[in-house]
Amino acid sequence: MSEIFINYRTGDGEKTAALLRQGLSHRFGPGHAFHASQSIAPGESWPERLLAAVRRSSVLLAIIGPDWTNFHTRLEDPEDWVRKEIEEAFECEVPVVPVLDGRKTGRLSKADLPPALQRLAELRPIAFDSGDTEVCVARIGGLMADLVPGLEDRPGTETGTPAPGSVTHSIGTVNGTAVQSRDLSGDVGTVVKGTHGPVHTGNGNIYSHSRHVSDGDGMTYSEGGHHGAVQHRFGERDGHEDKDR
């Protein structure tokens, strides 16, 4: 199967390669995206497996990270596997889509590439923003669906089933105000709406429309009509009770 071959260099684009493999497999089903670290079983001959996977792919995604062209000496080496996979795709006329990984990654220049790879600079790339991975994976998935004949969404995924690792929210009918948040850290405050009477949060005394009496830690004064119990929890004993006896 493996219609989509993900080409990447360890240390420059491997995280994006893993995200794409996960997202595309979720959308189209396991086995449709070839990712070397996941798709080659222990004991298999990986050189033969890699080239065979490129030949039978319908498209090759070349992950271009911000340091991709800095590996110039490796790109100049005909035995470099990132280079060999792309060259194999060119030779077998497998469409190649450069994926520019990160906002700092610019389009390739022929001057930065060995002759065998200069064709990459002529191909229109697609951007992958690590700050908006869910949208980028969906965009690349849509492109793959257009480029690969017969590649279809798995049942359920076309309706917005979240990919693994994504965060979603759902909420029922609410009378009033609803607040949703993805991540919270540190202190979280209090939101109060529609109250009748005073509300106080945090440290300090609480009193309203009545005399206020305090004597250190432990005194509660209440006046007016009450329905139910009034309770107070005292702190550590400080010796006042023994002294007053």
C-alpha positions in Angstrom: 0.0 0.0 0.0 2.0 3.1 1.3 0.9 5.5 -1.4 2.6 8.4 0.5 6.3 8.3 1.1 7.6 10.6 3.8 11.2 11.6 3.2 13.0 13.4 6.1 16.4 13.8 7.8 16.9 12.8 11.4 17.6 15.9 13.3 15.9 18.2 10.9 12.2 17.5 10.2 11.7 14.2 12.0 9.1 15.5 14.4 7.0 16.9 11.5 7.5 13.6 9.6 6.1 11.7 12.6 3.1 14.1 12.9 2.3 13.7 9.2 2.5 9.9 9.4 0.2 9.9 12.4 -2.3 12.4 10.9 -2.4 10.8 7.5 -2.7 7.3 8.9 -5.6 8.5 11.1 -7.3 10.1 8.1 -6.7 7.4 5.4 -6.0 4.3 7.5 -2.8 2.6 8.6 -0.4 1.6 5.9 -1.1 4.5 3.5 1.9 6.6 4.7 5.4 5.2 4.6 7.6 6.4 7.5 10.9 4.5 7.7 11.1 4.4 11.5 7.6 2.9 11.7 7.2 1.1 8.4 10.3 -1.1 8.3 10.0 -4.1 10.5 13.0 -5.4 12.5 15.0 -7.9 10.4 14.0 -6.3 7.1 16.7 -5.1 4.6 16.1 -1.4 5.0 18.0 -0.2 1.8 15.9 -2.5 -0.4 12.7 -1.7 1.5 13.2 2.1 1.2 13.8 2.2 -2.5 11.0 -0.3 -3.2 8.6 1.9 -1.1 9.6 5.0 -3.1 9.0 3.2 -6.4 5.5 2.1 -5.6 4.5 5.4 -4.0 2.1 7.8 -5.6 3.8 10.9 -4.0 6.9 11.7 -2.0 6.7 14.4 0.7 10.2 15.8 1.2 10.3 17.4 4.6 12.7 20.5 4.4 13.6 21.8 7.8 15.4 25.1 8.6 18.8 23.3 8.6 18.2 21.0 5.6 20.6 22.7 3.2 23.2 23.1 6.0 23.8 19.3 5.6 25.5 20.3 2.4 28.3 17.7 2.6 25.8 14.9 3.1 23.6 16.1 0.3 26.7 16.0 -1.9 27.2 12.4 -1.1 25.4 10.1 -3.6 25.0 7.5 -0.8 23.1 9.9 1.4 19.7 8.3 1.9 17.7 11.5 2.0 19.2 12.3 -1.4 18.8 8.7 -2.8 15.1 8.6 -2.0 14.4 11.9 -3.7 16.6 10.9 -6.7 14.7 7.6 -6.9 11.4 9.5 -7.0 12.6 11.7 -9.8 13.8 8.7 -11.8 10.6 6.8 -11.3 8.5 10.0 -12.0 6.9 9.9 -8.6 5.6 13.4 -7.8 7.6 15.2 -5.1 6.1 17.8 -2.8 8.6 19.9 -0.7 7.2 20.5 2.7 8.8 23.7 4.3 9.0 22.8 8.0 8.7 25.9 10.2 8.2 29.6 9.7 12.0 30.2 9.3 12.4 27.8 6.4 12.5 29.6 3.1 12.2 28.2 -0.4 15.1 26.2 -1.8 17.7 27.8 -4.0 19.4 25.8 -6.8 22.7 27.3 -5.6 22.4 25.5 -2.3 21.7 22.1 -3.9 23.8 19.5 -5.7 22.9 19.2 -9.4 21.0 15.9 -8.8 18.6 17.7 -6.5 18.3 21.1 -8.1 14.9 20.2 -9.5 13.6 20.5 -6.0 14.0 24.3 -6.1 11.6 24.4 -9.1 8.8 22.6 -7.4 6.1 24.5 -5.6 6.3 23.8 -1.8 3.7 23.6 0.9 4.3 25.2 4.3 4.0 23.4 7.6 3.7 25.7 10.6 4.6 23.9 13.9 2.3 26.4 15.7 -0.8 25.2 13.8 -0.1 21.5 13.2 -3.7 20.4 13.0 -4.6 22.8 10.2 -1.4 22.0 8.3 -1.9 18.2 8.6 -5.4 18.6 7.3 -4.2 20.8 4.4 -1.6 18.3 3.4 -4.1 15.5 3.8 -6.4 17.3 1.4 -3.6 17.7 -1.1 -2.8 13.9 -0.9 -6.5 13.1 -1.5 -6.3 15.1 -4.7 -2.9 13.7 -5.9 -3.4 10.0 -5.1 -6.1 8.2 -7.1 -8.5 6.2 -4.9 -7.2 7.6 -1.6 -10.3 8.1 0.5 -11.0 9.2 4.1 -11.8 6.5 6.5 -15.4 6.4 7.7 -15.9 9.0 10.4 -12.8 11.0 9.8 -14.4 13.2 7.1 -16.9 14.5 9.8 -14.1 15.9 11.9 -13.0 13.0 14.1 -9.9 14.4 16.0 -6.5 13.0 15.2 -4.5 11.4 18.1 -3.0 14.0 20.3 -5.5 16.8 19.4 -7.6 18.6 21.9 -11.4 19.0 21.5 -14.2 20.5 23.6 -17.9 19.8 23.7 -20.6 21.5 25.8 -24.3 21.0 26.2 -27.1 23.6 26.5 -26.0 26.3 28.8 -28.2 29.0 30.4 -25.8 31.8 30.9 -22.1 32.0 30.2 -19.8 29.2 29.3 -16.0 29.3 29.3 -13.8 26.8 27.5 -10.0 26.6 27.6 -7.4 24.3 26.1 -4.6 24.6 28.7 -4.5 26.1 32.1 -1.5 26.6 34.3 -0.7 28.5 37.5 -3.4 30.1 39.6 -7.0 30.0 38.2 -9.3 32.7 39.4 -13.0 32.7 40.1 -15.8 33.8 37.8 -19.2 34.6 39.4 -22.3 35.7 37.6 -25.9 36.4 38.7 -25.3 36.5 42.4 -27.6 38.1 45.0 -25.5 39.6 47.9 -21.9 40.0 48.5 -19.3 37.6 47.2 -15.6 37.6 48.2 -12.8 35.3 47.1 -9.2 35.2 48.3 -7.7 36.2 51.7 -9.3 38.8 54.1 -12.4 39.4 56.1 -15.9 39.0 54.8 -18.7 41.2 56.1 -21.6 43.2 54.7 -24.4 45.3 56.2 -23.5 44.3 59.7 -21.2 45.0 62.6 -17.8 43.5 62.1 -15.9 42.0 65.0 -12.6 40.2 64.8 -10.3 39.0 67.5 -7.3 37.3 65.9 -7.8 33.9 64.5 -11.1 32.3 65.4 -14.0 34.7 66.0 -17.2 34.7 63.9 -20.0 37.2 64.4 -23.3 36.8 62.7 -26.5 38.8 63.0 -29.8 39.0 61.3 -32.2 36.2 60.3 -30.6 32.8 59.4 -31.9 29.7 57.9 -29.6 26.7 58.6 -26.3 26.4 60.4 -23.4 28.7 60.8 -20.0 27.0 61.1 -16.5 28.2 61.6 -13.3 26.2 61.5 -10.6 27.6 63.7 -6.9 27.5 63.1 -4.1 26.4 65.5 -4.7 27.1 69.2 -2.7 30.2 70.2 -3.1 30.0 74.0 -6.0 32.5 74.3 -8.4 29.9 75.6 -6.1 28.7 78.4 -5.3 32.3 79.5 -8.9 33.2 79.8 -9.8 30.3 82.2 
